[in-house]
Amino acid sequence: MGPAESPARHLALGRAGERAAAGWLEARGYRVLGRGFLARRGEIDLVCRSGDALVLVEVKTRSSSAFGAPIEAVGPRKRRALEAAAREYRALAGWRGPIRFAVFALLVDREGAIREAELVEDVF
């Protein structure tokens, strides 16, 4: 969150990014099964299905690249939290198939229009 961004604006930007990512993924054949799965150690932004695999998507939305690219925000700590959340989701949903991880990075302008969108699959 940049110095001029309020927490409410930051949350709204993130939710808008998740909606945009879900639409983008669905248009490319992913089936969005859920949004905002809250686990004990974090949240899975989007739970999707692609073929025989679940794809757990971390959505990173930024209005500026001044603090680095959105994808750079998924470091080792976030990775561990996502892996723990995946184990919890697997147990609760009874999922026995493969699970893949992806990061969907969005860069938006001041009006909220998407300037760049990138999906990076199998990030770890």
N, C-alpha and C positions, 0 to 999 in steps of 0.2 A: 504494500500500500504506500503510495507516494505521500509526501508531506502535505499536499493540498487535498488529499482524498479523505473524506469522512468515512467512518466505519459503515454507515448506512449506504453511501455511494459505492463503497467497495463490495458490500454484500449484493447490492442490486446489479453491479457489473458482473459479478460471479454468476448469479442466477441467470442473467441474460445470456451469458456465455454458454452456460449449460443447455439452455433452450436452443441456442443456435447450433451447438455441437450435436445435439440430439437430432435436429432436422437434417443437418449435413450428413450424419451417419445413416439415418434412415433412407435418405435419397440415394445412398450408395450400397444399399442392401443389408445393412445391419438392422437387427430388430432390437429396439430399446425395451428392456424388460423392467427396468426400474431406475429411479433417480434418487440420489441423496440417501443411500443406505448407510445408516449410522451404526458403526461398530464400536466396540469398547475403546479402540485405539485410533479411531479416525472415521473418515467418511469416504465412501466410494461415490463419486459424482454420478457416473452412469454405469449401469450394468446392462451389457448388450449381448446379443447372440449373433455369431457369425459362423455359419457352417455348424460343425459339431462342438465348437468351443464357446465358452463364455469369454467375453472381452470386457475387462474392467477398465474404465476410462477415467483418467484424471484430467479434468478440464482446467486449463490455465488461461485466464483472460487478462490482458493488460491494455491499458490505454496509452502506454509509452514503453519504449524499449530502453529507457534511461537506466533502469536497474537490471538490465540483462534481458535476454529473450525469455518468453514465458516458459519454454521447456526447461530452462536452466533452474527453475524453481523446484524441480523434482530431484532432490538430492538423496543421499543415503538415509536420512531420518524419515523422509516421506516414503521412500521405497519400503522401509521396514514396516511402517504403519499400513501401507497398502497391502503388503503381504500378509500381515496379521488380520486385516479386515477380510481379505480373500479367504483365509482359513475359516474365519467365523461365518462368512457367507456360505461357504461350501457346506459346513456343518448344519446350518439352519435350513438351507434350501435342499439339502440332500443331493447336491450336485456331485456326480461321479466323473464327469468328463474333464477335458483339459480346460485350463484357465490361462488366458493371456492378458498381458497388461499393455495399455496404450496411453499415450498422452496426446490430448487435443489442445493445441496452442492457438489462441486467437489474439490478434492485435486489432483494436478498434480505435476509431478516431473520436474526437471530443463529442460528436453527436451520437456515438454508439454504432456507427456503420462499420462493418468488418473491412479492415484493410488487408489483413493476411489471415489465412487459416491453414493449419498444417496438422495432419494426423501422423504420429510416429508410433508404429505398432511394434510389439515385442521389445519394449524398452528395457526390460530385464527379465 
